[in-house]
Amino acid sequence: MSATVIIPSTGSPVLRDAIESVINQTYQTQCYVIADGIESQGKVHTIISDYLGNKNLHVSYLPIN
């Protein structure tokens, strides 16, 4: 059994803490998705750059926040 975690974001630096929390869970996470508005795309990309090699990470930019 596995889980999908959706992390809403506003480009805040605490996004890194949220990602680390998901990664460090003992429950197996199949996929984690970061959802944010298109206006925060640059901030989010900078924050998640260390995790881009993780095949379980998916980022979705919504047309509005």
N, C-alpha and C positions, 0 to 999 in steps of 0.2 A: 504494500500500500504506500502511496506517495501523495504529496500535496503540491499544489500550485499556490504561490504567494504573490499577491498583487500589492505593490508598494506605491501609493500615490505620492507625488513629489511636487515641490514648488522650486526645485533647484537649490534647496537648502543644504548646507554642509552636513546636517544630521542624516542625510541620505546615505552617506558612507557608513554610519553607525547602524542604520537599518539593514543595509546589505550584509554587513559583518554579522549581525544578529541572525539573519536567515542562514547564512553559510555555517555558522557555528551551532545550529540546532542539531540535536541528536536524531530528530525525525527526518527521514529522507525527503528532501525537496526535489521534485521532478523538474520544476521550472519556477523561476521567479521573474515577474514582469514589473517594470517601472513605468508608470504612466504619468505623463506630464503634458502641459500645454506647450505648443510650439514656441512660445515666447521665451521659455526657459531652456531651450535645446542646448545652447552653448554652455550654460552652467552645469546642466546634467551631464553632458558629454565629458566635461573636465573632471567632475566628481567620479564618474564611473570608469574613467580611462584605465584604471588598474585592473578592472574586472572584465574588460572586453574579450579576453580570451576564454572566458567561462561559457561553455556551450549551453548552460542552463539559463543564462541571463538574456532577457528580451526587453527591449525598450520600445515604448509606443508613445509617440507624440500626437496628442489630440489637437484638433483645429482650434479649440478654445479651452481655457483652463477652468 
